[in-house]
Amino acid sequence: MSIKNKGNITCFSPDIEKICVVIQNAAKHGALKKAVLSKPSDDSVKKAVMTLRNISGRVVLQTETFTADNKALHTNTETSDSKEICRICSSFGQINVITMAGECEYKRSKSGKEIVIGANKLTEEALAANGGEVSSRNDKEKNYILRGDEDFLKLLGVSDANGRVHDKKRPKFRQINRFLEHIRDIVRYLPSEGEIRICDLCCGKSYLSFAVYHYFSNILGRKVNMTGVDLKRDVVEYCSSVSEKLGFEGLEFICGDITKYETDKKPELVISLHACDTATDIVLEKAIEWKAKVILSTPCCHHELNHTLCCPELSFIAQHSMLRQKLCDAATDALRLKLLESKGYGCDALELIDPEETPKNIMLRAVLRKNPSKASLDAACREYEAARSFLLGQK
């Protein structure tokens, strides 16, 4: 057990105390990025995240506890309060501490066996050498692109009537803002004048469609012609009604198969959030066909390669189902990027948002290059075909 009572004295296990010392030292030297507390002993709790905060000039450890009824509760603890930090940590079966000097992990099995991995390298000297000052700005003051009181966020249920973001929708709010930061980064690759043509394929409930339209139309003052396409008729009808209520002229939603969708005016920007499995490949094929100037796609599940992988050289990974899936996830997205390169795009794989928010966290960004050489396109094509053949056993 990680906690015992001896009379009126509360005693914690050596391993809990060890991981908490790392947290405290990392906090002391400003080297703590976060500590993720999972596998709670209390069923009413999902997880908790400890971060370092400077509130009114006072540095504290802030614990954000996510409950089963979709609430987020915040408590602040003095960094010197060892007993309270141990008390919080002892309620969880796994703790991952991420610092500027490295990471360490605490685990407790169902039988009560405990282990701490990687703490020995995170000495106070190492943490002090990699630390820094703690920002005086609280998380609540983060300079998001959206405030939360935008009308489209209220109608989509992200915020209440007063513009306060619902606790259970805060991850979605952060995701939308992060996506808009990516949009802000690629605006320079789009036409600087005239109407912007955008397509959101497999748009779903269309949080991003509304956010991207709002960004270009209401923040940048651009004229927007935007279409969201999805197979679910009820969702499309709902989004169309929201667009009409908002008066978002130029934003339409169409129910249909994206493989059959055609448009007279080719989009300069194609976006897609969490299109499932090979639907992402269809999105990319359509965008390539249209010669979209920018493509932003965050894939969802990756089943296809997992079913077709045939590569004896990688069997030492593929024999383990969890590692096989991770391998296929990474390989699938890498193949997609290489294919895009062969079609004249400059590509990146980026982090959409904190991995703690969602495991579906990779964004594929492709920007159409100006006059790429035939040699570079041919080389990328050969690399794509070679990698594909290697993974599918088609040597």
C-alpha positions in Angstrom: 0.0 0.0 0.0 1.1 3.6 -0.7 -0.3 5.0 2.5 -0.6 3.8 6.1 -1.8 5.3 9.4 0.3 4.8 12.5 -1.7 6.3 15.3 -2.3 9.9 14.3 0.6 9.9 11.9 0.1 9.3 8.2 2.9 7.4 6.6 3.5 7.2 2.8 5.4 4.5 1.0 9.0 5.1 0.1 8.1 5.0 -3.6 5.4 7.6 -3.3 7.7 9.8 -1.3 10.4 9.3 -4.0 8.2 10.5 -6.8 6.9 13.4 -4.8 10.5 14.5 -4.0 11.1 14.7 -7.8 7.9 16.8 -8.2 8.9 19.1 -5.4 12.5 19.6 -6.7 11.3 20.1 -10.2 8.8 22.7 -8.9 11.4 24.3 -6.8 13.7 24.9 -9.7 11.0 25.7 -12.3 11.7 22.6 -14.2 8.3 20.9 -13.9 6.3 20.7 -17.1 3.5 18.6 -15.6 2.7 15.5 -13.5 -0.1 13.3 -14.9 -1.9 11.2 -12.2 -3.9 8.3 -13.6 -5.5 5.1 -12.4 -7.3 6.7 -9.4 -8.5 4.7 -6.5 -11.6 6.8 -6.4 -14.1 5.9 -9.1 -15.5 9.4 -9.1 -12.2 10.7 -10.5 -10.8 10.2 -14.0 -7.4 11.6 -13.6 -5.5 14.7 -12.4 -2.7 16.9 -13.8 -0.3 18.9 -11.6 1.3 22.0 -13.1 3.4 24.8 -11.8 1.6 28.2 -11.5 2.6 31.7 -10.4 -0.5 33.2 -9.0 -0.3 36.7 -7.7 3.5 36.3 -7.3 3.2 33.0 -5.3 4.4 29.8 -7.0 2.1 26.9 -6.3 1.4 23.4 -7.6 -2.0 23.5 -9.2 -3.8 20.2 -9.4 -6.6 20.0 -12.0 -8.8 17.0 -11.2 -11.1 15.6 -13.9 -14.2 13.9 -12.4 -16.4 11.2 -13.8 -19.3 13.7 -14.2 -17.2 15.9 -16.5 -16.1 18.5 -14.0 -12.6 20.0 -13.6 -11.7 20.9 -10.1 -8.6 23.0 -9.2 -6.6 23.1 -6.0 -3.4 24.9 -5.2 -0.7 23.5 -3.0 2.4 25.1 -1.6 5.5 23.5 -3.2 6.9 23.0 0.2 3.9 21.0 1.5 5.3 17.5 1.2 2.5 15.8 3.1 -0.2 17.3 1.0 1.6 16.5 -2.3 2.1 12.9 -1.1 -1.6 12.7 0.0 -2.8 13.7 -3.5 -0.3 11.4 -5.3 -1.1 8.4 -3.1 -4.7 8.3 -4.5 -3.4 7.3 -7.9 -1.9 4.1 -9.2 0.3 5.7 -11.9 2.1 9.0 -12.0 4.1 10.3 -15.0 6.4 13.3 -14.2 7.6 15.3 -17.1 10.3 17.8 -16.5 12.8 19.9 -18.5 15.5 17.4 -17.5 13.6 14.3 -18.5 10.8 12.0 -17.3 10.1 9.5 -14.6 7.2 7.2 -13.7 5.6 5.7 -10.6 3.4 2.6 -10.9 1.4 0.6 -8.4 0.0 -2.8 -9.4 -3.4 -4.2 -8.2 -1.5 -6.3 -5.7 0.1 -3.2 -4.2 3.5 -3.6 -5.7 5.2 -0.3 -6.4 8.0 0.8 -8.7 9.6 4.1 -9.7 11.4 4.3 -13.0 13.8 7.0 -14.1 13.8 9.1 -10.9 17.5 8.5 -10.2 18.6 10.6 -13.2 16.4 13.5 -12.1 18.6 14.7 -9.3 18.2 18.1 -7.8 21.3 19.2 -9.7 19.9 18.1 -13.0 16.6 19.8 -12.4 18.3 23.0 -11.3 20.4 23.0 -14.4 17.4 22.7 -16.6 14.9 24.9 -14.7 13.7 28.4 -15.4 11.3 31.1 -14.2 7.6 30.3 -13.7 5.3 32.5 -15.8 3.2 34.9 -13.8 0.3 34.4 -16.1 -2.3 31.9 -14.9 -3.7 29.4 -17.4 -7.1 31.2 -17.3 -5.4 34.2 -18.8 -4.0 32.2 -21.8 -4.2 34.4 -24.9 -6.5 32.2 -27.0 -7.7 33.3 -30.4 -11.3 32.7 -29.4 -12.6 34.2 -26.1 -15.4 31.7 -25.6 -18.3 34.1 -25.9 -18.5 33.8 -29.7 -22.1 33.1 -30.9 -21.1 30.0 -32.8 -19.6 28.5 -29.7 -22.8 29.1 -27.7 -25.0 27.5 -30.4 -22.7 24.5 -30.7 -22.9 24.0 -26.9 -19.3 24.8 -26.2 -20.2 27.8 -24.1 -23.2 28.8 -22.1 -25.4 31.9 -22.8 -23.0 34.1 -20.8 -20.0 33.0 -22.9 -18.5 30.8 -20.2 -17.0 27.6 -21.7 -18.6 24.5 -20.1 -16.2 22.5 -18.0 -16.7 19.3 -20.1 -16.1 21.3 -23.3 -12.8 22.9 -22.3 -10.7 20.3 -24.1 -12.8 20.9 -27.2 -12.3 24.7 -26.8 -8.5 24.2 -26.5 -8.5 22.0 -29.5 -10.4 24.5 -31.6 -8.1 27.3 -30.6 -5.0 25.2 -31.3 -6.4 24.4 -34.8 -6.9 28.1 -35.4 -3.3 28.7 -34.4 -2.3 26.3 -37.2 -4.6 28.2 -39.6 -2.9 31.4 -38.6 0.4 29.9 -39.5 -0.6 29.0 -43.0 -2.6 32.1 -44.0 0.5 33.5 -45.8 0.3 30.6 -48.2 -3.2 31.5 -49.3 -4.3 34.2 -51.7 -4.0 37.6 -50.0 -7.0 39.1 -51.8 -10.4 38.0 -53.0 -12.6 35.2 -51.8 -11.1 32.2 -49.9 -12.5 28.8 -51.0 -12.4 26.2 -48.2 -13.6 22.6 -47.9 -14.0 20.6 -44.7 -14.3 17.0 -45.7 -15.9 14.5 -43.2 -16.8 17.6 -41.2 -19.0 15.9 -38.6 -20.5 18.3 -36.1 -18.3 21.0 -37.8 -16.7 22.7 -34.8 -13.8 23.5 -37.1 -15.9 24.6 -40.0 -17.6 27.3 -37.9 -14.3 28.2 -36.2 -12.3 28.5 -39.5 -15.2 30.5 -41.2 -15.3 32.8 -38.2 -11.5 33.3 -38.3 -11.4 34.2 -41.9 -14.6 36.2 -42.1 -15.0 37.9 -38.7 -11.4 38.2 -37.6 -9.5 38.7 -40.9 -12.4 40.3 -42.7 -12.1 38.0 -45.7 -15.0 36.9 -48.0 -15.3 33.1 -47.5 -16.9 30.4 -49.6 -16.8 27.2 -47.5 -18.4 23.8 -47.8 -18.6 21.1 -45.2 -19.3 17.5 -46.5 -20.4 14.6 -44.3 -22.5 11.4 -44.7 -24.7 11.9 -41.7 -27.8 13.7 -42.8 -29.0 14.7 -39.3 -25.6 16.3 -38.5 -25.6 18.1 -41.8 -29.1 19.4 -41.2 -28.2 20.5 -37.7 -25.1 22.4 -38.9 -27.0 24.0 -41.7 -29.6 25.3 -39.2 -26.8 26.7 -37.0 -25.1 28.4 -40.0 -28.5 30.0 -40.9 -29.1 31.3 -37.4 -25.6 32.8 -37.3 -26.0 34.4 -40.7 -22.8 32.9 -41.9 -23.2 33.6 -45.6 -21.0 31.5 -47.8 -20.9 28.5 -45.3 -22.9 25.5 -46.5 -23.2 21.9 -45.5 -23.8 19.0 -47.9 -24.8 15.5 -47.1 -22.9 13.1 -49.3 -20.0 10.7 -50.0 -16.7 12.7 -50.2 -15.5 10.4 -53.0 -18.4 11.7 -55.2 -18.2 15.3 -54.1 -17.2 17.7 -56.9 -16.9 21.5 -56.9 -16.6 24.0 -59.8 -14.4 26.3 -57.8 -11.4 24.3 -56.4 -10.6 25.0 -52.8 -7.4 26.7 -51.7 -7.6 25.2 -48.3 -8.8 21.7 -47.4 -9.2 20.7 -43.7 -10.3 17.5 -42.0 -10.5 16.5 -38.4 -10.4 12.9 -37.4 -11.6 11.3 -40.7 -11.7 7.6 -39.9 -9.1 5.2 -41.3 -9.0 5.3 -45.1 -11.3 8.3 -45.2 -8.2 10.4 -44.5 -6.6 9.0 -47.7 -9.7 10.0 -49.7 -9.5 13.5 -48.2 -5.9 13.8 -49.3 -6.6 12.4 -52.8 -9.4 15.0 -53.3 -7.1 17.8 -52.1 -4.3 16.7 -54.4 -6.7 16.4 -57.3 -7.9 20.0 -56.6 -4.3 21.2 -56.1 -5.2 22.8 -52.9 -2.6 25.2 -51.7 -2.8 24.0 -48.1 -4.0 20.8 -46.5 -4.6 20.3 -42.8 -5.6 16.8 -41.8 -5.7 15.1 -38.4 -6.2 11.3 -39.0 -8.3 9.2 -36.7 -8.0 5.4 -36.5 -5.4 3.5 -38.7 -6.8 0.0 -39.4 -5.8 -0.6 -43.0 -2.1 -1.1 -42.6 -2.6 -3.1 -39.4 -4.6 -5.6 -41.5 -2.2 -5.7 -44.5 1.2 -5.3 -42.9 3.5 -8.1 -44.2 7.1 -7.3 -43.3 9.3 -10.0 -41.7 12.0 -7.5 -41.0 9.6 -5.7 -38.6 8.1 -8.8 -37.0 10.0 -8.1 -33.8 7.7 -5.1 -33.4 4.6 -6.4 -35.2 4.3 -9.5 -32.9 3.2 -7.3 -30.1 -0.3 -6.0 -30.8 0.0 -2.6 -29.1 3.4 -1.9 -30.7 2.1 -3.2 -34.0 -0.7 -0.6 -33.9 1.7 2.2 -33.0 4.0 1.2 -35.8 1.2 1.1 -38.3 -0.1 4.5 -37.1 3.3 6.1 -37.6 4.0 4.3 -40.9 0.6 5.1 -42.4 1.0 8.9 -41.7 4.6 8.8 -42.9 3.5 7.2 -46.2 0.8 9.8 -46.6 3.3 12.6 -46.2 5.7 11.0 -48.6 2.9 10.6 -51.2 2.0 14.3 -50.7 5.7 15.2 -51.3 5.6 13.3 -54.5 2.7 15.4 -55.6 4.6 18.7 -55.0 3.8 19.5 -51.4 6.1 20.4 -48.5 5.0 18.4 -45.5 5.1 18.3 -41.7 3.7 16.1 -39.0 2.7 18.4 -36.1 1.2 18.1 -32.7 -2.4 19.2 -32.8 -2.8 19.6 -29.0 -1.5 18.1 -25.7 -1.5 14.3 -26.0 -3.3 14.2 -22.6 -6.3 15.8 -24.4 -6.6 13.1 -27.1 -4.5 10.3 -28.4 -5.5 11.4 -32.0 -3.0 14.1 -31.8 -1.1 14.2 -35.1 -1.8 16.8 -37.7 -0.5 16.4 -41.3 0.2 19.8 -42.8 1.0 20.0 -46.5 1.7 23.3 -48.4 1.9 23.3 -52.2 5.4 24.1 -53.3 6.2 26.6 -56.1 7.8 24.9 -59.1 9.3 21.8 -57.4 11.9 20.1 -59.6 10.9 16.9 -61.4 13.9 15.2 -59.8 12.6 15.9 -56.3 9.1 14.7 -57.2 10.5 11.5 -58.8 12.7 10.8 -55.8 9.8 11.2 -53.4 7.7 8.9 -55.6 10.4 6.2 -55.6 10.7 6.5 -51.8 7.0 6.2 -51.4 6.8 3.1 -53.6 9.8 1.5 -51.9 8.4 2.1 -48.4 5.0 0.8 -49.4 6.4 -2.3 -51.0 8.6 -2.9 -47.9 5.6 -2.7 -45.5 3.3 -4.8 -47.7 5.8 -7.5 -48.7 5.7 -6.6 -52.4 9.5 -6.6 -52.9 
